[in-house]
C-alpha cells in the first residue's frame, strides 16, 4: 500500500470515528430527527441521503419505513455503511450524478456536504432532477467561518479558524443555503439555526485537526500549532474544552 493510499485510508477512518462521536453527542440526534420532519419522511415515501457517510441517517429512515437510499463518493464509507446496515440501500456516487431516475424520490437530504462542493448549483440541479413535484429538500451544515473556540490565545485561534475555513471548498455554504435554494427554483424555503456546543473530550481530535491543516498550508508555524494543541489537550483533561458551531438547516419544496 502506498503512503498516499495509507494516508487516505487513515483520514477516512478518522473521519468515521469523528462522525460517530458527534452522532452520539446531545443535540445531534435531535437535529437528525428534525431533518426527517422537514423532509416529511413518512412511511412509504422515498428519500436519498447524499453524502451518507457511514449510513446512520439511512438506517434511521429505514426504521421509519421510508425507502431510503444512501449515496457517497467514498468507497470506504460505503463499505462501512453496508457492513453496519446490510439491509439498507447504499450506492457509490457523488452529488453531481445521482444513480436515480428523474422524479423518483420524495426527499433529498444532504448533511455536512455542501461545504465540500465547488459547484453547489450543479448539485441542486441534480436534486431537482430526481425529486418529484412537491418533493422536499433539506440541507444541513456548519458555517466554518463562525466556529467559536475558547483558548488562551484568541488571536491565534481566530487565525486557525479562518485559515482552516479557507482550505474548504465552500466554507460559508451554510449561510448561502436560502439563496442557493431560491435560485435553484425551490419554493417554501425556510431556514432554522441550532448551535452545537461541544465540551466532551471526545471532540479533541476535531480541534487538533483544525490546527493541523493550517500548519500544512503554512498559515501558522509548527510552534504555534503545537502550543495551541497542547493548550486544548490541557483543557480537555481538565474538563474545560469548549467549541460551539452554528448549524443551519434549510428546507424547500419543488413546485408542483
C-alpha positions in Angstrom: 0.0 0.0 0.0 1.4 3.4 -1.0 2.0 6.2 1.6 -0.7 8.3 -0.1 -3.2 5.4 -0.1 -2.5 4.7 3.5 -3.0 8.4 4.4 -6.3 8.5 2.6 -7.5 5.3 4.3 -6.5 6.7 7.7 -8.1 10.0 7.0 -11.4 8.2 6.2 -11.2 6.1 9.3 -10.5 9.2 11.4 -13.5 10.9 9.8 -15.8 8.0 10.5 -14.7 7.9 14.2 -15.3 11.7 14.5 -18.7 11.5 12.9 -19.7 8.5 15.1 -18.6 10.5 18.2 -20.6 13.6 17.0 -23.7 11.5 16.3 -23.7 10.4 20.0 -23.5 13.9 21.4 -26.5 15.7 22.9 -28.5 17.6 20.3 -27.2 15.8 17.2 -29.9 13.1 17.2 -32.5 15.9 17.7 -31.2 17.7 14.6 -31.3 14.5 12.5 -34.9 13.9 13.6 -35.8 17.5 12.8 -34.4 17.0 9.3 -36.6 14.0 8.8 -39.6 16.1 9.9 -38.7 18.8 7.4 -38.4 16.2 4.7 -42.0 15.0 5.5 -40.4 11.5 5.6 -43.5 9.4 6.2 -43.8 5.6 5.9 -43.8 4.7 2.2 -42.1 7.8 1.0 -38.6 7.7 -0.6 -35.5 9.7 0.4 -32.0 10.0 -0.9 -29.3 10.9 1.7 -26.5 12.5 -0.3 -23.1 12.2 1.4 -24.5 9.5 3.6 -21.1 8.6 5.3 -21.4 5.6 7.5 -25.1 5.4 6.9 -26.8 6.3 10.3 -29.4 8.6 8.7 -30.3 6.0 6.1 -30.7 3.3 8.8 -32.9 5.6 10.9 -35.1 6.5 7.9 -35.4 2.8 7.0 -36.6 2.1 10.6 -39.3 4.7 9.9 -40.5 2.6 6.9 -39.0 5.1 4.5 -37.4 3.8 1.3 -34.0 5.4 1.9 -31.0 5.4 -0.5 -27.6 6.4 0.8 -25.1 7.9 -1.7 -21.5 8.7 -1.0 -18.4 9.1 -3.3 -16.1 7.5 -0.8 -15.7 3.7 -1.3 -14.6 3.1 2.3 -17.6 5.0 3.6 -20.0 2.9 1.5 -18.2 -0.3 2.6 -18.6 0.6 6.3 -22.2 1.6 5.8 -23.0 -1.7 4.1 -21.3 -3.6 6.8 -23.2 -1.8 9.6 -26.6 -1.8 7.9 -26.7 -4.7 5.4 -30.4 -4.4 4.8 -30.2 -0.8 3.7 -29.5 0.6 0.2 -26.1 2.3 -0.3 -24.6 3.3 -3.6 -21.3 4.8 -4.7 -21.9 8.2 -6.4 -21.4 11.9 -5.9 -23.9 14.8 -5.6 -23.4 15.7 -9.2 -24.5 12.4 -10.6 -27.1 10.6 -8.5 -27.9 7.0 -9.6 -31.6 7.7 -9.6 -34.2 8.2 -12.3 -35.9 11.5 -13.0 -38.7 12.4 -10.5 -38.1 9.2 -8.5 -37.8 10.3 -4.8 -39.9 12.4 -2.4 -37.0 13.7 -0.4 -33.4 14.9 -0.7 -31.2 15.2 2.3 -27.6 16.5 2.5 -25.9 16.8 5.9 -22.4 18.4 6.1 -22.0 18.1 2.3 -22.3 21.4 0.5 -19.2 23.0 2.1 -17.3 20.4 0.1 -18.9 21.2 -3.2 -17.2 23.6 -5.7 -20.4 23.7 -7.8 -23.4 23.7 -5.4 -25.7 25.0 -8.2 -25.0 21.9 -10.2 -25.8 19.6 -7.2 -29.1 21.4 -6.7 -30.0 21.0 -10.4 -29.4 17.3 -9.9 -31.6 17.4 -6.8 -34.4 19.0 -8.8 -34.0 16.2 -11.4 -34.5 13.3 -9.0 -37.2 14.9 -6.9 -40.9 14.5 -7.6 -43.1 17.6 -8.0 -43.8 18.7 -4.4 -40.7 16.8 -3.2 -38.8 18.2 -0.2 -35.1 19.1 0.1 -33.2 19.6 3.4 -29.6 20.9 3.7 -27.7 20.9 7.0 -24.3 22.1 7.8 -22.0 24.3 9.9 -20.6 27.7 8.9 -16.8 27.2 9.0 -16.1 30.9 9.5 -18.2 31.1 12.6 -16.8 28.3 14.7 -16.2 29.5 18.3 -13.4 28.0 20.4 -12.2 29.1 23.9 -8.5 29.3 24.2 -5.7 31.3 25.9 -4.7 32.9 22.6 -7.8 34.3 20.9 -5.8 36.0 18.1 -4.1 32.7 17.1 -7.4 30.8 17.4 -9.1 33.3 15.1 -6.2 32.8 12.6 -6.6 29.0 12.8 -10.4 29.0 12.4 -10.3 31.3 9.3 -7.2 29.5 7.8 -9.0 26.2 8.2 -12.1 27.7 6.6 -10.1 28.9 3.6 -8.9 25.4 3.0 -12.5 24.2 2.5 -14.2 24.4 -1.0 -17.2 26.4 0.3 -16.7 27.3 4.0 -19.7 29.7 4.0 -22.1 27.5 2.1 -24.5 27.2 5.0 -25.2 30.9 5.1 -26.0 30.7 1.4 -28.5 27.8 1.7 -31.5 30.1 1.3 -30.2 31.9 -1.7 -29.0 28.7 -3.3 -32.4 27.0 -2.9 -34.3 30.0 -4.1 -32.0 30.5 -7.1 -32.4 26.8 -8.0 -36.2 27.2 -8.2 -37.2 25.7 -4.8 -40.2 27.2 -3.0 -41.4 27.4 0.6 -37.8 27.9 1.7 -37.2 28.1 5.4 -34.0 28.2 7.5 -33.6 27.1 11.1 -30.5 27.5 13.3 -29.0 25.4 16.0 -25.8 25.8 18.0 -23.8 22.7 18.6 -22.0 23.2 21.9 -19.1 20.7 22.2 -17.4 20.2 25.6 -16.8 16.5 25.6 -13.1 15.5 25.4 -14.1 13.0 22.6 -14.2 16.0 20.3 -10.5 16.9 20.9 -9.4 15.3 17.5 -11.7 17.8 15.8 -9.9 20.6 17.4 -6.4 19.4 16.8 -7.4 18.8 13.1 -8.3 22.5 12.9 -4.7 23.4 13.6 -3.1 20.6 11.5 -4.3 21.7 8.1 -3.4 25.4 8.5 0.0 24.2 9.6 0.4 22.1 6.5 -0.7 25.1 4.4 1.9 27.4 6.0 -0.7 29.6 7.6 0.7 29.1 11.1 4.1 27.8 12.4 4.7 24.5 13.9 5.5 26.1 17.3 2.1 27.9 17.1 0.3 24.7 16.2 1.9 22.6 18.8 1.4 25.2 21.5 -2.2 25.7 20.6 -3.0 22.0 20.5 -1.2 21.4 23.9 -3.5 24.1 25.4 -6.6 22.4 24.0 -5.4 19.0 25.3 -4.9 20.5 28.8 -8.4 21.9 28.6 -9.8 18.5 27.6 -8.0 16.8 30.6 -9.4 19.4 33.0 -12.9 19.3 31.5 -12.6 22.9 30.2 -12.9 22.2 26.5 -15.4 24.5 24.6 -16.3 24.7 21.0 -19.5 26.0 19.5 -20.7 25.7 15.9 -23.8 27.4 14.4 -25.5 24.7 12.3 -28.1 25.9 9.7 -30.9 23.7 8.4 -32.6 24.9 5.2 -35.6 23.3 3.6 -37.7 23.8 0.5 -40.1 22.2 -2.0 -40.1 21.5 -5.7 -43.1 23.5 -7.2 -45.9 21.2 -8.3 
